[in-house]
Amino acid sequence: MDGKEPEKLKRIVSTMVNQYIDLASINDKIIALAFSQLFLEGSIDPEVKKWVKHN
């Protein structure tokens, strides 16, 4: 999600069993993806960079 549809995002988050842990897990995965790309490829995909900046 890019944040352009906040109501849709709120609906998705409200269905999560434990919103805070689930959201933190998503953030961790995005950061891990960025570091993995940087380590393996030497750069981070522009779309992933946008996600990282928002987290």
Secondary structure, DSSP 8 states (H G I E B T S, - for coil): --SS-HHHHHHHHHTSSSHHHHHHHHHHHHHHHHHHHHHHHSS--HHHHHHHHH-
